[in-house]
Amino acid sequence: MSTAAAIRPGRDDDAAGFIALVGDCWAEYPACVMDVDAEVPELRALASHYAAKGGALWCAERAGRVVGMVATRPLGDGAWELCKMYAAVSERGSGLASRLLALAEAQARAQGASGMKLWTDTRFTRAHGFYEKHSYLRAGPIRALHDLSNTVEFGYAKPLAGVVARQLDTAAAASAETRLSLVLRDCVEDGASVSFLPPLATRTARAFWHRTAAEVAAGRCLLFAAWLDGEVAGTVQVDLATPPNQPHRAEVKKLLIHPAARRRGVARRLMREAEAAAAAAGRSLLVLDTCEGSAAEALYRSLGWIETGRVANYALLPDGSLCTAVMFGKHLPIRPG
Ligand SMILES: CC(C)(COP(=O)(O)OP(=O)(O)OC[C@H]1O[C@@H](n2cnc3c(N)ncnc32)[C@H](O)[C@@H]1OP(=O)(O)O)[C@@H](O)C(=O)NCCC(=O)NCCS
């Protein structure tokens, strides 16, 4: 297709096109059936429906046919909900869905939203990949709608503005593999000394984050992600798997900020979250190591970490040379017992 589909505000009289589009998308999945009047009557006057909720609706058209739609509405808790995100099969891979999502996010942001939430059918695997690519992570419990399609839905969410760091539970960690792989790959390409050497295959990066999710599930690792203006931009881990004689110690590792998101305070925010969570987990001593002369060395000093020693020829840098490691420690002020 040479030209992009046109996007405009949705209208009530788009009803026939919206019903056909949603019906076609549902029909792609097994046992997903549509009874408009019984279960989705709002489709008959969708613009009025979202206007009454203080939200907005968009329609994408090509040659007079509705080929895409999206809506958003405030939830009242600072977050907005993304709703009715559909693109026709003929538009998949064209960038239309991303353009619609960007419009809905921009609208919510302009109205002061702190974050976006959404529900997606557990059967809609293509949608899960789409949301994860756009930095949404699984959040909260699964919900069942008890409807004709026996719909069961995953919740997804992301912060929309500024720098936000959050600890990830296992569901969020597993859904973060796509974005965290991108951060890891681009940091390694950029010259970071973080276990891997370039070129880092996506498969290797994904396998690493999958293993990390399993460590989170086992309670051996605390994993954090940070968003910068709605995109996953960084991560850090606290390794709790210390030997029985060091129950009070943990290691901070894999602090990675995407090269395009540096010097915006993302690492500082992540480190603060990680240190607080480590203390809450009863760890009073943190250790880590980093390359001599790296940006990370300056960061740790600025956060009050104390150098405990140096080891020459510790690790290979991506250019094949050896770096000296600087060892750091930090005692956390936690109350015993
Ligand atoms: C090191 C790294 C995590 C810093 O991330 P960041 O988000 O850019 O850091 P922040 O913006 O939070 O910076 C916080 C402070 O760290 C220090 N700092 C960060 N980058 C620095 C740099 N390039 N030179 C000197 N100091 C730097 C500064 O004190 C900075 O505060 P300031 O901006 O007010 O001066 C990032 O460069 C990175 O991911 N590097 C590659 C991976 C890596 O080396 N990880 C550490 C493994 S141990």
The ligand as an ORCA input file, in Angstrom:
! r2SCAN-3c Opt
* xyz 0 1
  C      26.086      4.066     33.725
  C      24.662      4.250     33.290
  C      23.817      3.176     33.936
  C      24.176      5.663     33.731
  O      22.807      5.817     33.338
  P      22.103      7.267     33.233
  O      20.631      7.040     33.216
  O      22.698      7.991     32.090
  O      22.523      7.941     34.593
  P      21.765      9.174     35.322
  O      21.245     10.113     34.297
  O      20.811      8.630     36.312
  O      23.017      9.841     36.023
  C      23.129      9.914     37.416
  C      24.519     10.413     37.764
  O      25.503      9.451     37.345
  C      26.699     10.137     36.926
  N      26.913      9.886     35.484
  C      26.079      9.275     34.632
  N      26.627      9.221     33.389
  C      27.819      9.811     33.477
  C      28.851     10.074     32.539
  N      28.743      9.698     31.249
  N      29.967     10.694     32.974
  C      30.077     11.082     34.264
  N      29.125     10.896     35.194
  C      28.018     10.255     34.802
  C      26.436     11.591     37.209
  O      26.815     11.838     38.544
  C      24.926     11.669     37.050
  O      24.356     12.760     37.686
  P      24.192     14.151     36.877
  O      23.564     13.836     35.544
  O      23.302     14.961     37.782
  O      25.563     14.699     36.696
  C      24.541      4.185     31.737
  O      25.543      5.019     31.177
  C      24.683      2.788     31.164
  O      23.700      2.048     31.060
  N      25.943      2.422     30.752
  C      26.155      1.109     30.126
  C      25.946     -0.052     31.054
  C      26.801      0.015     32.303
  O      27.950      0.374     32.283
  N      26.158     -0.388     33.407
  C      26.778     -0.449     34.676
  C      27.272     -1.833     34.922
  S      28.086     -1.953     36.461
*
